[in-house]
Amino acid sequence: MLELRPNCEMCDCDLPPEAPNARICSYECTFCAACADEVLCNVCPNCAGGFVPRPIRPATERRAGTSRLHQTPSDNRRCLKYDLENITHLVTATRDIPPARR
C-alpha cells in the first residue's frame, strides 16, 4: 500500500492526500513539485531516482474497503538526512542522465 506522506522532505510544506503537486520516487520519497522540479531537477536526493506525480487516493469509498477512510495517510513527517552541499553534488552529477539510466 502506498504511504501517503504528509510533507515535502525538502521544504516541509504540507502535502495533504489530495495534493496535486505531490511528487514521489519509487521509494515513496515525497517532495512538492516546486522542489522536485526547480531545486532537485527530477533527481531524488535519497536514491537518485526520478519523480512522478503521487496518485490521489479516493476520499469516498466507491468500492468496499477502498478509500482514505480505510487506508489512512501517514502523519509521520520526514526530512532529508543530507545537507544542501551533498544534495547539490548529487543533483549536478545526475540531472542530465535520464532516470531509467541512472
C-alpha positions as a Markdown table, in Angstrom:
| # | Residue | x | y | z |
|---|---|---|---|---|
| 1 | Met | 0.0 | 0.0 | 0.0 |
| 2 | Leu | 1.4 | 3.4 | -1.0 |
| 3 | Glu | 2.2 | 5.5 | 2.0 |
| 4 | Leu | 0.8 | 9.0 | 1.6 |
| 5 | Arg | 3.4 | 11.1 | 3.4 |
| 6 | Pro | 2.2 | 14.5 | 4.7 |
| 7 | Asn | 5.0 | 16.8 | 3.7 |
| 8 | Cys | 7.8 | 17.7 | 1.3 |
| 9 | Glu | 11.0 | 16.3 | 2.6 |
| 10 | Met | 12.9 | 19.3 | 1.4 |
| 11 | Cys | 10.9 | 22.4 | 2.3 |
| 12 | Asp | 8.5 | 20.8 | 4.7 |
| 13 | Cys | 5.4 | 22.3 | 3.1 |
| 14 | Asp | 2.2 | 20.3 | 3.7 |
| 15 | Leu | 1.1 | 17.8 | 1.1 |
| 16 | Pro | -2.3 | 16.6 | 2.0 |
| 17 | Pro | -3.6 | 13.3 | 0.4 |
| 18 | Glu | -5.4 | 15.2 | -2.3 |
| 19 | Ala | -2.4 | 17.5 | -3.2 |
| 20 | Pro | -1.9 | 17.6 | -7.0 |
| 21 | Asn | 1.6 | 19.0 | -6.5 |
| 22 | Ala | 3.0 | 16.0 | -4.6 |
| 23 | Arg | 5.8 | 14.0 | -6.3 |
| 24 | Ile | 7.2 | 10.7 | -5.3 |
| 25 | Cys | 10.1 | 8.4 | -6.4 |
| 26 | Ser | 10.0 | 4.6 | -6.5 |
| 27 | Tyr | 10.9 | 4.5 | -2.8 |
| 28 | Glu | 8.0 | 6.9 | -2.0 |
| 29 | Cys | 10.3 | 9.7 | -1.0 |
| 30 | Thr | 7.9 | 12.7 | -1.2 |
| 31 | Phe | 8.5 | 16.2 | -2.4 |
| 32 | Cys | 6.4 | 19.2 | -3.6 |
| 33 | Ala | 6.5 | 19.8 | -7.4 |
| 34 | Ala | 8.5 | 23.1 | -6.9 |
| 35 | Cys | 11.3 | 21.3 | -5.0 |
| 36 | Ala | 11.3 | 18.2 | -7.3 |
| 37 | Asp | 11.4 | 20.3 | -10.5 |
| 38 | Glu | 13.2 | 23.6 | -9.6 |
| 39 | Val | 15.6 | 22.6 | -6.9 |
| 40 | Leu | 16.2 | 18.8 | -7.4 |
| 41 | Cys | 15.9 | 18.8 | -11.2 |
| 42 | Asn | 14.0 | 15.4 | -11.1 |
| 43 | Val | 16.7 | 13.8 | -9.0 |
| 44 | Cys | 15.6 | 12.2 | -5.7 |
| 45 | Pro | 18.3 | 13.3 | -3.2 |
| 46 | Asn | 17.8 | 10.0 | -1.3 |
| 47 | Cys | 18.1 | 7.4 | -4.1 |
| 48 | Ala | 18.9 | 9.4 | -7.3 |
| 49 | Gly | 15.7 | 8.2 | -9.0 |
| 50 | Gly | 13.2 | 10.3 | -10.8 |
| 51 | Phe | 9.9 | 11.7 | -9.7 |
| 52 | Val | 6.3 | 11.1 | -10.8 |
| 53 | Pro | 3.0 | 12.7 | -9.6 |
| 54 | Arg | 1.8 | 11.0 | -6.4 |
| 55 | Pro | -1.6 | 9.2 | -7.0 |
| 56 | Ile | -4.5 | 10.6 | -5.2 |
| 57 | Arg | -6.3 | 8.1 | -3.0 |
| 58 | Pro | -10.1 | 8.5 | -3.2 |
| 59 | Ala | -11.7 | 10.2 | -0.2 |
| 60 | Thr | -15.0 | 8.5 | -0.9 |
| 61 | Glu | -15.5 | 4.7 | -0.7 |
| 62 | Arg | -16.9 | 3.7 | -4.1 |
| 63 | Arg | -15.6 | 0.1 | -3.7 |
| 64 | Ala | -15.8 | -1.7 | -0.4 |
| 65 | Gly | -12.8 | -1.0 | 1.8 |
| 66 | Thr | -11.1 | 1.3 | -0.6 |
| 67 | Ser | -10.7 | 5.0 | 0.4 |
| 68 | Arg | -8.7 | 7.2 | 2.7 |
| 69 | Leu | -11.1 | 6.2 | 5.4 |
| 70 | His | -9.8 | 2.6 | 5.2 |
| 71 | Gln | -6.2 | 3.2 | 4.2 |
| 72 | Thr | -5.3 | 6.3 | 6.1 |
| 73 | Pro | -2.5 | 8.7 | 5.1 |
| 74 | Ser | 0.6 | 8.8 | 7.2 |
| 75 | Asp | 1.1 | 11.6 | 9.7 |
| 76 | Asn | 4.8 | 10.8 | 10.0 |
| 77 | Arg | 6.7 | 13.9 | 8.7 |
| 78 | Arg | 10.0 | 13.2 | 7.1 |
| 79 | Cys | 13.0 | 15.4 | 6.4 |
| 80 | Leu | 16.2 | 15.0 | 4.4 |
| 81 | Lys | 19.2 | 13.5 | 6.1 |
| 82 | Tyr | 21.6 | 15.1 | 3.6 |
| 83 | Asp | 22.8 | 18.7 | 3.7 |
| 84 | Leu | 22.4 | 21.1 | 0.8 |
| 85 | Glu | 26.0 | 20.7 | -0.4 |
| 86 | Asn | 25.6 | 16.9 | -0.6 |
| 87 | Ile | 22.3 | 17.2 | -2.4 |
| 88 | Thr | 23.7 | 19.8 | -4.9 |
| 89 | His | 26.6 | 17.5 | -5.7 |
| 90 | Leu | 24.3 | 14.5 | -6.4 |
| 91 | Val | 21.8 | 16.6 | -8.5 |
| 92 | Thr | 24.7 | 18.1 | -10.5 |
| 93 | Ala | 26.2 | 14.7 | -11.2 |
| 94 | Thr | 22.9 | 13.0 | -12.3 |
| 95 | Arg | 20.4 | 15.6 | -13.6 |
| 96 | Asp | 21.4 | 15.1 | -17.2 |
| 97 | Ile | 21.1 | 11.3 | -17.0 |
| 98 | Pro | 17.6 | 10.0 | -17.7 |
| 99 | Pro | 16.1 | 8.3 | -14.7 |
| 100 | Ala | 15.9 | 5.0 | -16.5 |
| 101 | Arg | 19.7 | 5.1 | -17.0 |
| 102 | Arg | 20.7 | 6.3 | -13.5 |
